[in-house]
Amino acid sequence: MGVLIPANYDLRRLNSSRPEKRMVEILRDQLSDSWKIIPRVDLATEKRSHEIDVLIFHEKYGVIGIE
């Protein structure tokens, strides 16, 4: 089972986007615990804000951003 970061992340916070919530649930349930999952990563520059829907990372395989 993939590990959510933070561990107590409340998936109900993703209710406004049902597909994002479903994607996080699938990743959490299907990946091994060596995968870390960060839902909704907000980024900002001086000109604009950005959001990565789901960020997953693994010590061996690297980082994947899902939009």
C-alpha positions as CSV (number, residue, x, y, z in Angstrom):
1,M,0.0,0.0,0.0
2,G,1.4,3.4,-1.0
3,V,2.1,5.8,1.8
4,L,0.2,9.1,1.9
5,I,2.2,12.2,2.9
6,P,1.1,13.5,5.3
7,A,0.0,10.2,6.7
8,N,-3.3,11.7,8.1
9,Y,-4.2,13.4,4.8
10,D,-8.0,13.6,4.5
11,L,-9.0,12.5,1.0
12,R,-12.3,14.4,1.5
13,R,-10.3,17.5,0.8
14,L,-10.2,16.3,-2.8
15,N,-14.0,16.2,-3.1
16,S,-14.1,19.0,-5.6
17,S,-12.2,16.8,-8.0
18,R,-13.6,13.3,-7.9
19,P,-11.0,12.0,-10.5
20,E,-8.1,13.2,-8.4
21,K,-9.5,11.6,-5.3
22,R,-10.0,8.3,-7.2
23,M,-6.5,8.4,-8.6
24,V,-5.0,8.9,-5.1
25,E,-7.1,6.0,-3.8
26,I,-5.9,3.7,-6.6
27,L,-2.3,4.7,-6.2
28,R,-2.5,4.2,-2.4
29,D,-4.2,0.8,-2.7
30,Q,-2.1,-0.6,-5.6
31,L,1.5,0.7,-5.0
32,S,3.8,-0.9,-2.5
33,D,4.8,1.0,0.7
34,S,8.1,2.0,-0.9
35,W,6.1,4.6,-2.9
36,K,5.2,7.9,-1.2
37,I,2.1,9.8,-2.4
38,I,1.6,13.5,-2.0
39,P,-1.8,14.8,-3.2
40,R,-2.3,18.4,-4.4
41,V,1.1,20.0,-4.4
42,D,0.8,23.8,-4.7
43,L,3.6,25.7,-6.3
44,A,4.0,29.4,-6.9
45,T,6.2,31.7,-8.8
46,E,6.2,35.5,-8.8
47,K,4.0,35.5,-11.9
48,R,1.6,32.6,-11.3
49,S,0.6,29.7,-9.1
50,H,0.6,26.1,-10.2
51,E,-0.7,22.8,-8.8
52,I,0.5,19.2,-9.3
53,D,-2.5,17.0,-8.8
54,V,-0.5,14.0,-7.4
55,L,3.2,13.6,-6.8
56,I,4.6,10.1,-6.2
57,F,8.1,9.2,-5.5
58,H,10.3,6.1,-4.9
59,E,13.8,5.9,-3.7
60,K,14.9,3.7,-6.6
61,Y,12.6,4.9,-9.5
62,G,12.4,8.6,-8.9
63,V,9.6,11.2,-9.0
64,I,6.4,11.3,-11.1
65,G,4.1,14.2,-11.3
66,I,0.5,13.5,-12.4
67,E,-1.6,16.2,-13.8
